Amino acid sequence: MLEAHKDERVCVSAVTAGEFAEGFPPGEGDALRAVLSGFAVIAIDERTAYTCAGLSRSLRAEHRRMGDNDLWIAATALAEGLPLVTRDARHLGRVAGLRLLSY
């Protein structure tokens, strides 16, 4: 996927960066930063927070809740108007209006 889109700006949400960092052992911060240096990390802002709240409210009303991290990641993509690259299109496909790219 990255090779096919090497000329495009590739981003990750701050939540995704946190999930990725969880997999690195303590003391490996330099290695983590080296890996993440190829990505623009999108911070959670007010627009993303409100998008996440609305998304959570809608999914809860439909009895189709998902995990908080997935909500924040989907809300980031929606708020930024970006597609979300995932291997779990079936799970994230519940989010109305979210453009998914599978790999």
C-alpha positions as CSV (number, residue, x, y, z in Angstrom):
1,M,0.0,0.0,0.0
2,L,2.7,2.5,0.9
3,E,4.7,1.7,-2.3
4,A,1.6,2.3,-4.4
5,H,1.0,5.7,-2.8
6,K,4.6,6.8,-2.3
7,D,3.9,10.2,-3.8
8,E,1.1,11.0,-1.5
9,R,1.1,12.4,2.0
10,V,0.5,9.4,4.4
11,C,-1.0,10.2,7.8
12,V,-1.8,8.4,10.9
13,S,-4.1,9.5,13.7
14,A,-2.6,10.3,17.1
15,V,-4.5,7.3,18.4
16,T,-3.0,5.0,15.8
17,A,0.5,6.3,16.7
18,G,-0.3,5.5,20.3
19,E,-1.4,2.0,19.4
20,F,1.8,1.5,17.4
21,A,3.9,2.8,20.3
22,E,2.3,0.3,22.6
23,G,4.1,-2.5,20.6
24,F,7.5,-1.0,21.2
25,P,9.4,-2.0,24.4
26,P,10.4,0.6,26.8
27,G,13.6,2.4,25.8
28,E,12.9,1.9,22.1
29,G,11.7,5.5,21.6
30,D,14.3,6.3,18.9
31,A,13.2,3.3,16.8
32,L,9.6,4.2,17.2
33,R,10.2,7.8,16.2
34,A,12.2,6.5,13.2
35,V,9.3,4.4,12.0
36,L,6.7,7.1,12.6
37,S,8.9,9.8,10.9
38,G,7.5,8.7,7.5
39,F,3.9,9.7,8.6
40,A,2.2,12.9,9.4
41,V,0.5,12.4,12.8
42,I,-2.9,14.0,13.0
43,A,-3.7,15.4,16.4
44,I,-7.1,15.2,18.0
45,D,-8.7,18.6,17.8
46,E,-12.1,20.0,18.6
47,R,-13.6,19.1,15.2
48,T,-12.4,15.5,15.6
49,A,-13.8,15.3,19.1
50,Y,-17.2,16.5,18.0
51,T,-17.1,14.1,15.0
52,C,-16.3,11.2,17.4
53,A,-19.1,12.2,19.7
54,G,-21.6,12.2,16.9
55,L,-20.3,8.9,15.5
56,S,-20.5,7.3,18.9
57,R,-24.0,8.5,19.5
58,S,-25.2,7.2,16.1
59,L,-23.6,3.8,16.4
60,R,-25.0,3.4,19.9
61,A,-28.5,4.3,18.7
62,E,-28.1,1.6,16.1
63,H,-26.8,-0.9,18.6
64,R,-23.6,-1.1,16.6
65,R,-21.0,0.2,19.0
66,M,-17.3,-0.2,18.4
67,G,-14.2,0.2,20.5
68,D,-13.1,3.7,21.5
69,N,-9.8,3.7,19.6
70,D,-11.6,2.7,16.4
71,L,-14.1,5.5,17.0
72,W,-11.3,8.0,17.4
73,I,-9.5,6.7,14.3
74,A,-12.6,6.8,12.2
75,A,-13.5,10.3,13.5
76,T,-10.1,11.5,12.6
77,A,-10.4,10.3,9.0
78,L,-14.0,11.8,8.7
79,A,-13.0,15.1,10.2
80,E,-10.0,15.4,7.9
81,G,-11.9,14.2,4.8
82,L,-9.3,11.4,4.3
83,P,-9.8,7.8,3.4
84,L,-8.9,5.2,6.1
85,V,-6.6,2.4,5.2
86,T,-7.5,-0.8,7.0
87,R,-7.4,-4.5,7.0
88,D,-10.8,-4.5,8.8
89,A,-13.1,-3.0,6.3
90,R,-16.0,-5.1,7.5
91,H,-15.8,-3.7,11.1
92,L,-15.1,-0.1,10.1
93,G,-17.6,-0.3,7.2
94,R,-20.3,0.4,9.8
95,V,-19.3,4.0,9.8
96,A,-21.5,6.0,7.4
97,G,-19.5,8.2,5.1
98,L,-16.1,6.7,5.9
99,R,-14.1,6.0,2.8
100,L,-12.1,2.8,3.3
101,L,-9.1,1.5,1.4
102,S,-8.3,-2.1,2.1
103,Y,-4.9,-3.8,1.7
